[in-house]
Amino acid sequence: MKNSKSETQKLTDGLVDIGNLAQWTCSSEKGSFPIRLVRDDNVETYWQSDGSQPHDIHVKFVKRVSVKYISLYLQYTFDESYTPDRLRISAGTGFHDLELVTTVQLEEPTGWVHVPVGDFGRNGLLDANLIEVKILGNHQNGKDSHVRLIKVYAPETHFNFSIDELPYTSNQFKSRNQLR
């Protein structure tokens, strides 16, 4: 699951990160290391949990999305016992119906870890409104976790449209779809 930069580009070709469309929450966070740091595109910063395991990260979308990969940037060489070694990914329409998608065992990850969640859905895509990444354990039995980045990849074709292609046809919408 660990990939080099060129392998990552091949893997994500035709996909787009839709994490910016979601609301991100977590079970806990250390004061100076909030969950928003997993979305800042800076591998030097990270979210840090605070408290006992398991640690949860929730990615909630307003409407159902089709996801191919959940990708996490982890750095064992810097974070050591703070690095997750067991993850469980669940998905559903809300907290009431989360279902297990996959469990992943990691060996000292350094760089991007791509989890192919689409393999557990229909037509190679996982449809969900809510994705939960649960950290079940850390290397060296560490208590708190560091996650540097998370990306949620979906097919580009699902999110590549212009205003002219929107399916709205009412006169009211047409009158407001242009800037004045």
PADOMI-544991 format. One line per field, with one value per atom (N, C-alpha, C, O): atom name; residue number from 1; x, y, z; residue in three letters. Coordinates in steps of 0.05 Angstrom, whole numbers. Example, Ala and Ser with C-alpha at 12.3 -4.5 7.8 and 13.67 -1.06 7.14 Angstrom:
REM residues 2
atome <- c(N; CA; C; O; N; CA; C; O)
num <- c(1; 1; 1; 1; 2; 2; 2; 2)
X <- c(264; 246; 264; 285; 257; 273; 258; 268)
Y <- c(-114; -90; -66; -66; -45; -21; 1; 23)
Z <- c(156; 156; 156; 169; 142; 143; 157; 161)
residu <- c(ala; ala; ala; ala; ser; ser; ser; ser)
This chain:
REM residues 180
atome <- c(N; CA; C; O; N; CA; C; O; N; CA; C; O; N; CA; C; O; N; CA; C; O; N; CA; C; O; N; CA; C; O; N; CA; C; O; N; CA; C; O; N; CA; C; O; N; CA; C; O; N; CA; C; O; N; CA; C; O; N; CA; C; O; N; CA; C; O; N; CA; C; O; N; CA; C; O; N; CA; C; O; N; CA; C; O; N; CA; C; O; N; CA; C; O; N; CA; C; O; N; CA; C; O; N; CA; C; O; N; CA; C; O; N; CA; C; O; N; CA; C; O; N; CA; C; O; N; CA; C; O; N; CA; C; O; N; CA; C; O; N; CA; C; O; N; CA; C; O; N; CA; C; O; N; CA; C; O; N; CA; C; O; N; CA; C; O; N; CA; C; O; N; CA; C; O; N; CA; C; O; N; CA; C; O; N; CA; C; O; N; CA; C; O; N; CA; C; O; N; CA; C; O; N; CA; C; O; N; CA; C; O; N; CA; C; O; N; CA; C; O; N; CA; C; O; N; CA; C; O; N; CA; C; O; N; CA; C; O; N; CA; C; O; N; CA; C; O; N; CA; C; O; N; CA; C; O; N; CA; C; O; N; CA; C; O; N; CA; C; O; N; CA; C; O; N; CA; C; O; N; CA; C; O; N; CA; C; O; N; CA; C; O; N; CA; C; O; N; CA; C; O; N; CA; C; O; N; CA; C; O; N; CA; C; O; N; CA; C; O; N; CA; C; O; N; CA; C; O; N; CA; C; O; N; CA; C; O; N; CA; C; O; N; CA; C; O; N; CA; C; O; N; CA; C; O; N; CA; C; O; N; CA; C; O; N; CA; C; O; N; CA; C; O; N; CA; C; O; N; CA; C; O; N; CA; C; O; N; CA; C; O; N; CA; C; O; N; CA; C; O; N; CA; C; O; N; CA; C; O; N; CA; C; O; N; CA; C; O; N; CA; C; O; N; CA; C; O; N; CA; C; O; N; CA; C; O; N; CA; C; O; N; CA; C; O; N; CA; C; O; N; CA; C; O; N; CA; C; O; N; CA; C; O; N; CA; C; O; N; CA; C; O; N; CA; C; O; N; CA; C; O; N; CA; C; O; N; CA; C; O; N; CA; C; O; N; CA; C; O; N; CA; C; O; N; CA; C; O; N; CA; C; O; N; CA; C; O; N; CA; C; O; N; CA; C; O; N; CA; C; O; N; CA; C; O; N; CA; C; O; N; CA; C; O; N; CA; C; O; N; CA; C; O; N; CA; C; O; N; CA; C; O; N; CA; C; O; N; CA; C; O; N; CA; C; O; N; CA; C; O; N; CA; C; O; N; CA; C; O; N; CA; C; O; N; CA; C; O; N; CA; C; O; N; CA; C; O; N; CA; C; O; N; CA; C; O; N; CA; C; O; N; CA; C; O; N; CA; C; O; N; CA; C; O; N; CA; C; O; N; CA; C; O; N; CA; C; O; N; CA; C; O; N; CA; C; O; N; CA; C; O; N; CA; C; O; N; CA; C; O; N; CA; C; O; N; CA; C; O; N; CA; C; O; N; CA; C; O; N; CA; C; O; N; CA; C; O; N; CA; C; O; N; CA; C; O; N; CA; C; O; N; CA; C; O; N; CA; C; O; N; CA; C; O; N; CA; C; O; N; CA; C; O; N; CA; C; O; N; CA; C; O; N; CA; C; O; N; CA; C; O; N; CA; C; O; N; CA; C; O; N; CA; C; O; N; CA; C; O; N; CA; C; O; N; CA; C; O; N; CA; C; O; N; CA; C; O; N; CA; C; O; N; CA; C; O; N; CA; C; O; N; CA; C; O; N; CA; C; O)
num <- c(1; 1; 1; 1; 2; 2; 2; 2; 3; 3; 3; 3; 4; 4; 4; 4; 5; 5; 5; 5; 6; 6; 6; 6; 7; 7; 7; 7; 8; 8; 8; 8; 9; 9; 9; 9; 10; 10; 10; 10; 11; 11; 11; 11; 12; 12; 12; 12; 13; 13; 13; 13; 14; 14; 14; 14; 15; 15; 15; 15; 16; 16; 16; 16; 17; 17; 17; 17; 18; 18; 18; 18; 19; 19; 19; 19; 20; 20; 20; 20; 21; 21; 21; 21; 22; 22; 22; 22; 23; 23; 23; 23; 24; 24; 24; 24; 25; 25; 25; 25; 26; 26; 26; 26; 27; 27; 27; 27; 28; 28; 28; 28; 29; 29; 29; 29; 30; 30; 30; 30; 31; 31; 31; 31; 32; 32; 32; 32; 33; 33; 33; 33; 34; 34; 34; 34; 35; 35; 35; 35; 36; 36; 36; 36; 37; 37; 37; 37; 38; 38; 38; 38; 39; 39; 39; 39; 40; 40; 40; 40; 41; 41; 41; 41; 42; 42; 42; 42; 43; 43; 43; 43; 44; 44; 44; 44; 45; 45; 45; 45; 46; 46; 46; 46; 47; 47; 47; 47; 48; 48; 48; 48; 49; 49; 49; 49; 50; 50; 50; 50; 51; 51; 51; 51; 52; 52; 52; 52; 53; 53; 53; 53; 54; 54; 54; 54; 55; 55; 55; 55; 56; 56; 56; 56; 57; 57; 57; 57; 58; 58; 58; 58; 59; 59; 59; 59; 60; 60; 60; 60; 61; 61; 61; 61; 62; 62; 62; 62; 63; 63; 63; 63; 64; 64; 64; 64; 65; 65; 65; 65; 66; 66; 66; 66; 67; 67; 67; 67; 68; 68; 68; 68; 69; 69; 69; 69; 70; 70; 70; 70; 71; 71; 71; 71; 72; 72; 72; 72; 73; 73; 73; 73; 74; 74; 74; 74; 75; 75; 75; 75; 76; 76; 76; 76; 77; 77; 77; 77; 78; 78; 78; 78; 79; 79; 79; 79; 80; 80; 80; 80; 81; 81; 81; 81; 82; 82; 82; 82; 83; 83; 83; 83; 84; 84; 84; 84; 85; 85; 85; 85; 86; 86; 86; 86; 87; 87; 87; 87; 88; 88; 88; 88; 89; 89; 89; 89; 90; 90; 90; 90; 91; 91; 91; 91; 92; 92; 92; 92; 93; 93; 93; 93; 94; 94; 94; 94; 95; 95; 95; 95; 96; 96; 96; 96; 97; 97; 97; 97; 98; 98; 98; 98; 99; 99; 99; 99; 100; 100; 100; 100; 101; 101; 101; 101; 102; 102; 102; 102; 103; 103; 103; 103; 104; 104; 104; 104; 105; 105; 105; 105; 106; 106; 106; 106; 107; 107; 107; 107; 108; 108; 108; 108; 109; 109; 109; 109; 110; 110; 110; 110; 111; 111; 111; 111; 112; 112; 112; 112; 113; 113; 113; 113; 114; 114; 114; 114; 115; 115; 115; 115; 116; 116; 116; 116; 117; 117; 117; 117; 118; 118; 118; 118; 119; 119; 119; 119; 120; 120; 120; 120; 121; 121; 121; 121; 122; 122; 122; 122; 123; 123; 123; 123; 124; 124; 124; 124; 125; 125; 125; 125; 126; 126; 126; 126; 127; 127; 127; 127; 128; 128; 128; 128; 129; 129; 129; 129; 130; 130; 130; 130; 131; 131; 131; 131; 132; 132; 132; 132; 133; 133; 133; 133; 134; 134; 134; 134; 135; 135; 135; 135; 136; 136; 136; 136; 137; 137; 137; 137; 138; 138; 138; 138; 139; 139; 139; 139; 140; 140; 140; 140; 141; 141; 141; 141; 142; 142; 142; 142; 143; 143; 143; 143; 144; 144; 144; 144; 145; 145; 145; 145; 146; 146; 146; 146; 147; 147; 147; 147; 148; 148; 148; 148; 149; 149; 149; 149; 150; 150; 150; 150; 151; 151; 151; 151; 152; 152; 152; 152; 153; 153; 153; 153; 154; 154; 154; 154; 155; 155; 155; 155; 156; 156; 156; 156; 157; 157; 157; 157; 158; 158; 158; 158; 159; 159; 159; 159; 160; 160; 160; 160; 161; 161; 161; 161; 162; 162; 162; 162; 163; 163; 163; 163; 164; 164; 164; 164; 165; 165; 165; 165; 166; 166; 166; 166; 167; 167; 167; 167; 168; 168; 168; 168; 169; 169; 169; 169; 170; 170; 170; 170; 171; 171; 171; 171; 172; 172; 172; 172; 173; 173; 173; 173; 174; 174; 174; 174; 175; 175; 175; 175; 176; 176; 176; 176; 177; 177; 177; 177; 178; 178; 178; 178; 179; 179; 179; 179; 180; 180; 180; 180)
X <- c(16; 0; 17; 7; 42; 60; 69; 76; 68; 75; 94; 94; 111; 129; 112; 89; 125; 110; 100; 77; 116; 107; 85; 67; 87; 66; 41; 19; 42; 19; 5; -19; 21; 10; -5; -27; 6; -7; -33; -53; -31; -54; -77; -100; -71; -92; -99; -114; -87; -93; -123; -134; -136; -165; -182; -206; -169; -183; -177; -158; -195; -192; -197; -214; -183; -186; -211; -213; -231; -256; -259; -280; -237; -237; -246; -256; -241; -249; -280; -289; -294; -324; -336; -360; -319; -329; -325; -309; -339; -335; -318; -325; -296; -277; -280; -278; -284; -285; -268; -261; -262; -246; -255; -269; -246; -254; -239; -250; -215; -200; -177; -170; -167; -144; -128; -139; -101; -84; -86; -87; -87; -92; -79; -93; -53; -39; -39; -26; -52; -51; -79; -86; -96; -124; -127; -109; -151; -157; -154; -148; -158; -156; -129; -126; -108; -81; -78; -59; -96; -94; -102; -98; -112; -121; -104; -111; -82; -67; -45; -31; -43; -23; 6; 23; 11; 38; 46; 34; 66; 75; 90; 95; 96; 109; 90; 98; 64; 44; 28; 29; 14; -2; -23; -22; -44; -64; -53; -41; -57; -50; -74; -87; -79; -101; -93; -70; -112; -106; -126; -149; -115; -132; -128; -109; -145; -142; -153; -170; -142; -151; -177; -184; -191; -185; -190; -205; -177; -181; -196; -191; -216; -233; -229; -226; -230; -231; -256; -259; -274; -299; -298; -292; -305; -306; -335; -344; -349; -378; -384; -377; -397; -405; -435; -450; -442; -470; -487; -510; -476; -490; -473; -448; -484; -470; -448; -453; -425; -402; -393; -398; -379; -367; -337; -324; -326; -298; -282; -292; -258; -241; -219; -215; -206; -184; -187; -196; -178; -173; -142; -131; -129; -100; -91; -100; -72; -61; -31; -18; -21; 8; 17; 10; 33; 43; 74; 85; 87; 116; 128; 134; 132; 143; 171; 177; 187; 215; 215; 234; 195; 193; 175; 181; 153; 132; 134; 122; 149; 153; 128; 110; 126; 104; 78; 57; 78; 54; 42; 20; 56; 47; 27; 33; 4; -16; -5; 10; -12; -4; -29; -26; -52; -77; -99; -105; -112; -134; -159; -157; -182; -207; -223; -227; -231; -247; -275; -280; -294; -323; -336; -326; -360; -374; -404; -413; -419; -448; -461; -447; -487; -501; -500; -504; -494; -492; -479; -472; -478; -466; -482; -472; -508; -526; -523; -531; -511; -509; -481; -478; -461; -433; -428; -435; -416; -409; -379; -367; -367; -339; -333; -347; -313; -305; -279; -278; -259; -234; -218; -222; -201; -181; -154; -149; -136; -109; -88; -89; -68; -45; -22; -17; -7; 14; 41; 42; 62; 89; 107; 117; 111; 128; 124; 143; 100; 95; 110; 110; 122; 135; 126; 136; 107; 96; 67; 53; 57; 29; 21; 35; -1; -13; -40; -57; -44; -70; -87; -78; -110; -128; -150; -166; -152; -171; -199; -207; -214; -241; -261; -282; -255; -273; -278; -299; -258; -261; -283; -292; -294; -314; -342; -362; -344; -369; -378; -369; -396; -406; -390; -383; -385; -371; -344; -336; -331; -305; -305; -284; -328; -330; -347; -367; -339; -354; -371; -361; -398; -417; -423; -430; -418; -423; -426; -418; -439; -441; -421; -412; -415; -397; -376; -382; -351; -328; -315; -309; -310; -297; -270; -269; -248; -222; -217; -213; -215; -211; -183; -176; -167; -140; -142; -148; -137; -140; -115; -116; -92; -67; -44; -46; -23; 1; 25; 25; 46; 71; 82; 76; 96; 108; 87; 94; 62; 41; 37; 29; 42; 38; 9; -9; 4; -23; -36; -57; -23; -34; -23; -3; -37; -30; -24; -35; -7; -2; -11; -4; -27; -33; -27; -38; -10; -1; -19; -24; -30; -48; -68; -62; -92; -111; -124; -132; -126; -140; -162; -158; -183; -206; -209; -217; -202; -202; -227; -236; -238; -262; -256; -238; -272; -268; -272; -292; -254; -256; -281; -292; -291; -315; -340; -358; -340; -363; -363; -384; -341; -338; -328; -320; -330; -319; -343; -350; -354; -376; -375; -363; -389; -391; -420; -437; -424; -451; -471; -494; -461; -479; -489; -510; -475; -482; -500; -508; -505; -522; -550; -560; -563; -588; -612; -635; -608; -630; -641; -626; -667; -679; -700; -712; -705; -726; -718; -694; -738; -732; -718; -701; -726; -714; -684; -668; -677; -648; -633; -612; -645; -632; -627; -606; -645; -642; -620; -610; -612; -592; -565; -547; -562; -538; -516; -495; -520; -499; -493; -510; -467; -459; -468; -467; -476; -485; -465; -468)
Y <- c(-24; 0; 25; 47; 23; 46; 50; 31; 75; 81; 104; 122; 103; 125; 147; 143; 171; 193; 186; 192; 174; 168; 146; 147; 127; 106; 119; 111; 138; 153; 168; 167; 181; 195; 177; 183; 153; 133; 123; 120; 118; 108; 127; 119; 153; 173; 187; 206; 178; 189; 186; 164; 208; 207; 210; 209; 214; 218; 246; 259; 256; 282; 279; 263; 295; 295; 312; 335; 299; 313; 319; 326; 316; 321; 349; 354; 368; 396; 400; 420; 380; 381; 371; 372; 361; 347; 364; 383; 356; 367; 346; 323; 355; 337; 341; 363; 318; 318; 295; 277; 295; 274; 269; 285; 246; 239; 256; 261; 265; 283; 296; 287; 317; 330; 346; 358; 345; 360; 390; 395; 408; 436; 449; 461; 446; 459; 441; 449; 418; 400; 391; 367; 410; 404; 387; 385; 376; 359; 374; 361; 400; 415; 412; 417; 405; 403; 379; 378; 359; 337; 346; 330; 370; 380; 404; 416; 410; 435; 430; 449; 406; 399; 404; 409; 404; 408; 383; 377; 368; 344; 349; 330; 374; 381; 384; 382; 388; 391; 365; 348; 362; 338; 342; 360; 325; 323; 304; 284; 311; 293; 288; 306; 262; 254; 260; 266; 259; 264; 247; 253; 225; 208; 179; 172; 162; 134; 125; 138; 103; 92; 77; 69; 73; 81; 111; 124; 121; 149; 149; 132; 167; 167; 193; 215; 191; 214; 210; 189; 230; 228; 247; 271; 237; 253; 252; 232; 275; 275; 294; 317; 282; 296; 303; 288; 326; 334; 315; 309; 306; 287; 263; 264; 242; 217; 221; 234; 210; 212; 183; 165; 181; 155; 156; 172; 140; 142; 117; 95; 122; 101; 94; 71; 114; 111; 130; 153; 121; 139; 137; 116; 161; 161; 177; 199; 165; 178; 181; 164; 204; 209; 205; 221; 184; 178; 178; 173; 184; 187; 173; 186; 147; 132; 142; 142; 150; 158; 182; 185; 199; 222; 217; 226; 203; 200; 175; 175; 155; 130; 120; 111; 121; 108; 123; 113; 146; 161; 152; 161; 135; 126; 103; 83; 107; 85; 60; 61; 36; 11; -6; -25; 1; -13; 7; 24; 6; 24; 7; -14; 18; 6; 28; 50; 23; 43; 32; 10; 50; 43; 65; 87; 59; 79; 74; 52; 95; 93; 120; 138; 122; 147; 165; 190; 154; 169; 151; 129; 161; 146; 121; 102; 122; 100; 75; 53; 77; 54; 49; 38; 57; 52; 22; 7; 15; -13; -15; 2; -37; -42; -44; -59; -29; -31; -48; -68; -41; -56; -50; -29; -68; -64; -66; -84; -48; -47; -49; -35; -66; -69; -54; -60; -37; -21; -28; -33; -29; -35; -10; -6; 6; 29; 46; 50; 56; 71; 98; 113; 104; 129; 139; 130; 158; 168; 162; 156; 162; 157; 128; 110; 123; 97; 99; 114; 84; 85; 61; 38; 66; 44; 43; 62; 22; 20; 13; -11; 32; 27; 22; 10; 31; 26; -3; -11; -20; -48; -61; -83; -47; -57; -46; -52; -30; -18; -31; -52; -17; -26; -12; 11; -27; -17; -4; 15; -14; -4; 22; 35; 30; 55; 50; 35; 63; 61; 86; 108; 82; 104; 108; 90; 133; 139; 169; 185; 176; 203; 208; 230; 186; 188; 166; 143; 174; 155; 158; 181; 136; 137; 122; 99; 136; 124; 121; 140; 96; 90; 79; 59; 92; 83; 64; 72; 38; 18; 14; 5; 21; 17; 32; 39; 37; 51; 32; 13; 39; 25; 28; 48; 9; 9; 14; 24; 6; 10; 39; 44; 58; 86; 93; 79; 113; 120; 140; 135; 163; 183; 179; 165; 190; 185; 211; 232; 209; 231; 222; 201; 239; 235; 262; 282; 261; 285; 296; 320; 279; 287; 264; 241; 272; 252; 263; 287; 246; 254; 233; 209; 242; 224; 226; 247; 205; 206; 194; 172; 209; 201; 205; 221; 192; 196; 225; 237; 235; 263; 269; 291; 249; 253; 260; 272; 251; 257; 286; 295; 299; 326; 346; 368; 340; 357; 366; 352; 389; 400; 430; 442; 442; 471; 479; 462; 505; 515; 508; 505; 507; 501; 472; 466; 454; 426; 419; 396; 438; 432; 425; 437; 406; 396; 414; 405; 439; 456; 471; 481; 471; 483; 504; 515; 509; 529; 557; 563; 574; 601; 617; 633; 611; 625; 619; 637; 593; 586; 598; 609; 597; 607; 638; 648; 652; 680; 688; 710; 668; 674; 660; 662; 646; 631; 646; 635; 672; 689; 712; 722; 719; 742; 767; 769; 787; 812; 833; 856)
Z <- c(0; 0; 0; -6; 7; 6; -23; -37; -32; -60; -62; -46; -83; -89; -102; -109; -107; -119; -146; -152; -164; -191; -190; -206; -172; -169; -160; -168; -142; -132; -155; -157; -172; -194; -213; -223; -219; -236; -223; -236; -197; -182; -182; -183; -179; -177; -203; -203; -225; -251; -257; -255; -265; -270; -245; -246; -222; -196; -186; -193; -169; -157; -127; -118; -111; -82; -76; -82; -63; -57; -27; -17; -12; 16; 24; 46; 6; 11; 12; 21; 2; 2; 27; 31; 45; 69; 94; 95; 115; 142; 156; 156; 169; 182; 212; 223; 226; 255; 266; 250; 291; 303; 332; 344; 342; 370; 390; 412; 384; 402; 386; 364; 397; 384; 405; 423; 402; 420; 411; 387; 430; 425; 400; 384; 396; 374; 349; 329; 349; 327; 319; 321; 309; 303; 278; 261; 274; 252; 225; 205; 224; 199; 186; 162; 202; 191; 172; 157; 173; 154; 126; 107; 123; 97; 87; 67; 101; 93; 72; 65; 62; 41; 50; 33; 76; 86; 102; 123; 92; 105; 132; 146; 137; 162; 186; 209; 180; 201; 204; 186; 226; 230; 251; 268; 249; 270; 291; 285; 317; 338; 356; 365; 360; 378; 407; 413; 425; 453; 470; 472; 481; 497; 490; 475; 500; 496; 469; 457; 459; 433; 436; 459; 415; 388; 383; 397; 362; 353; 327; 309; 325; 301; 286; 297; 259; 241; 224; 212; 224; 209; 186; 189; 162; 138; 128; 118; 132; 127; 103; 102; 83; 59; 60; 71; 49; 49; 32; 39; 9; -7; -12; -7; -22; -26; -48; -68; -42; -61; -67; -52; -89; -98; -95; -109; -77; -70; -80; -79; -90; -100; -79; -72; -68; -48; -25; -29; -2; 21; 23; 27; 22; 23; 47; 52; 63; 86; 83; 73; 91; 91; 120; 138; 124; 150; 149; 128; 172; 172; 196; 216; 194; 216; 225; 249; 206; 212; 231; 247; 230; 249; 273; 295; 268; 288; 306; 327; 297; 311; 325; 312; 352; 367; 362; 371; 350; 344; 317; 309; 302; 276; 277; 290; 265; 265; 252; 232; 264; 251; 244; 229; 255; 248; 244; 261; 220; 214; 207; 196; 214; 205; 191; 203; 167; 152; 149; 141; 157; 155; 139; 137; 128; 112; 115; 121; 110; 110; 103; 93; 108; 103; 128; 126; 151; 176; 198; 192; 222; 244; 251; 261; 245; 253; 236; 244; 212; 194; 183; 162; 198; 189; 187; 205; 165; 160; 155; 142; 165; 160; 131; 116; 121; 93; 92; 77; 108; 108; 133; 146; 140; 162; 149; 133; 157; 145; 166; 186; 162; 179; 165; 141; 179; 167; 180; 204; 164; 174; 170; 148; 191; 190; 165; 150; 160; 135; 135; 154; 112; 107; 80; 60; 80; 55; 52; 72; 28; 23; 26; 16; 40; 42; 29; 38; 7; -8; -1; -5; 9; 16; -5; -7; -21; -43; -33; -34; -23; -12; -35; -29; -59; -81; -87; -98; -80; -84; -68; -74; -48; -31; -37; -24; -59; -67; -93; -101; -106; -132; -154; -152; -176; -199; -192; -205; -172; -164; -149; -146; -139; -123; -98; -99; -77; -52; -49; -49; -48; -45; -15; -1; -6; 22; 27; 11; 49; 59; 81; 86; 95; 118; 117; 112; 120; 121; 148; 157; 162; 188; 185; 176; 193; 194; 224; 239; 233; 261; 265; 252; 282; 288; 312; 334; 306; 327; 343; 366; 332; 346; 333; 309; 348; 338; 340; 354; 325; 328; 356; 369; 366; 392; 414; 436; 410; 429; 438; 460; 420; 426; 432; 421; 448; 456; 437; 426; 432; 414; 385; 382; 366; 338; 323; 331; 303; 284; 257; 247; 243; 215; 202; 209; 181; 169; 147; 146; 130; 109; 104; 108; 95; 85; 60; 59; 40; 15; 9; 15; -2; -9; -40; -50; -54; -83; -95; -88; -114; -129; -159; -166; -176; -205; -213; -204; -229; -238; -253; -251; -268; -284; -267; -277; -242; -225; -215; -206; -217; -206; -226; -218; -252; -272; -290; -309; -283; -299; -299; -282; -318; -319; -313; -311; -309; -303; -325; -319; -350; -372; -371; -383; -357; -356; -332; -330; -315; -292; -301; -320; -288; -297; -290; -291; -282; -274; -299; -315; -301; -326; -319; -338; -294; -288; -297; -299; -303; -311; -289; -294; -264; -241; -240; -236; -243; -242; -265; -262; -289; -313; -310; -319; -297; -294; -274; -274; -257; -237; -242; -225; -264; -268; -281; -287; -286; -298; -279; -266; -279; -263; -277; -302; -262; -275; -269; -278)
residu <- c(met; met; met; met; lys; lys; lys; lys; asn; asn; asn; asn; ser; ser; ser; ser; lys; lys; lys; lys; ser; ser; ser; ser; glu; glu; glu; glu; thr; thr; thr; thr; gln; gln; gln; gln; lys; lys; lys; lys; leu; leu; leu; leu; thr; thr; thr; thr; asp; asp; asp; asp; gly; gly; gly; gly; leu; leu; leu; leu; val; val; val; val; asp; asp; asp; asp; ile; ile; ile; ile; gly; gly; gly; gly; asn; asn; asn; asn; leu; leu; leu; leu; ala; ala; ala; ala; gln; gln; gln; gln; trp; trp; trp; trp; thr; thr; thr; thr; cys; cys; cys; cys; ser; ser; ser; ser; ser; ser; ser; ser; glu; glu; glu; glu; lys; lys; lys; lys; gly; gly; gly; gly; ser; ser; ser; ser; phe; phe; phe; phe; pro; pro; pro; pro; ile; ile; ile; ile; arg; arg; arg; arg; leu; leu; leu; leu; val; val; val; val; arg; arg; arg; arg; asp; asp; asp; asp; asp; asp; asp; asp; asn; asn; asn; asn; val; val; val; val; glu; glu; glu; glu; thr; thr; thr; thr; tyr; tyr; tyr; tyr; trp; trp; trp; trp; gln; gln; gln; gln; ser; ser; ser; ser; asp; asp; asp; asp; gly; gly; gly; gly; ser; ser; ser; ser; gln; gln; gln; gln; pro; pro; pro; pro; his; his; his; his; asp; asp; asp; asp; ile; ile; ile; ile; his; his; his; his; val; val; val; val; lys; lys; lys; lys; phe; phe; phe; phe; val; val; val; val; lys; lys; lys; lys; arg; arg; arg; arg; val; val; val; val; ser; ser; ser; ser; val; val; val; val; lys; lys; lys; lys; tyr; tyr; tyr; tyr; ile; ile; ile; ile; ser; ser; ser; ser; leu; leu; leu; leu; tyr; tyr; tyr; tyr; leu; leu; leu; leu; gln; gln; gln; gln; tyr; tyr; tyr; tyr; thr; thr; thr; thr; phe; phe; phe; phe; asp; asp; asp; asp; glu; glu; glu; glu; ser; ser; ser; ser; tyr; tyr; tyr; tyr; thr; thr; thr; thr; pro; pro; pro; pro; asp; asp; asp; asp; arg; arg; arg; arg; leu; leu; leu; leu; arg; arg; arg; arg; ile; ile; ile; ile; ser; ser; ser; ser; ala; ala; ala; ala; gly; gly; gly; gly; thr; thr; thr; thr; gly; gly; gly; gly; phe; phe; phe; phe; his; his; his; his; asp; asp; asp; asp; leu; leu; leu; leu; glu; glu; glu; glu; leu; leu; leu; leu; val; val; val; val; thr; thr; thr; thr; thr; thr; thr; thr; val; val; val; val; gln; gln; gln; gln; leu; leu; leu; leu; glu; glu; glu; glu; glu; glu; glu; glu; pro; pro; pro; pro; thr; thr; thr; thr; gly; gly; gly; gly; trp; trp; trp; trp; val; val; val; val; his; his; his; his; val; val; val; val; pro; pro; pro; pro; val; val; val; val; gly; gly; gly; gly; asp; asp; asp; asp; phe; phe; phe; phe; gly; gly; gly; gly; arg; arg; arg; arg; asn; asn; asn; asn; gly; gly; gly; gly; leu; leu; leu; leu; leu; leu; leu; leu; asp; asp; asp; asp; ala; ala; ala; ala; asn; asn; asn; asn; leu; leu; leu; leu; ile; ile; ile; ile; glu; glu; glu; glu; val; val; val; val; lys; lys; lys; lys; ile; ile; ile; ile; leu; leu; leu; leu; gly; gly; gly; gly; asn; asn; asn; asn; his; his; his; his; gln; gln; gln; gln; asn; asn; asn; asn; gly; gly; gly; gly; lys; lys; lys; lys; asp; asp; asp; asp; ser; ser; ser; ser; his; his; his; his; val; val; val; val; arg; arg; arg; arg; leu; leu; leu; leu; ile; ile; ile; ile; lys; lys; lys; lys; val; val; val; val; tyr; tyr; tyr; tyr; ala; ala; ala; ala; pro; pro; pro; pro; glu; glu; glu; glu; thr; thr; thr; thr; his; his; his; his; phe; phe; phe; phe; asn; asn; asn; asn; phe; phe; phe; phe; ser; ser; ser; ser; ile; ile; ile; ile; asp; asp; asp; asp; glu; glu; glu; glu; leu; leu; leu; leu; pro; pro; pro; pro; tyr; tyr; tyr; tyr; thr; thr; thr; thr; ser; ser; ser; ser; asn; asn; asn; asn; gln; gln; gln; gln; phe; phe; phe; phe; lys; lys; lys; lys; ser; ser; ser; ser; arg; arg; arg; arg; asn; asn; asn; asn; gln; gln; gln; gln; leu; leu; leu; leu; arg; arg; arg; arg)
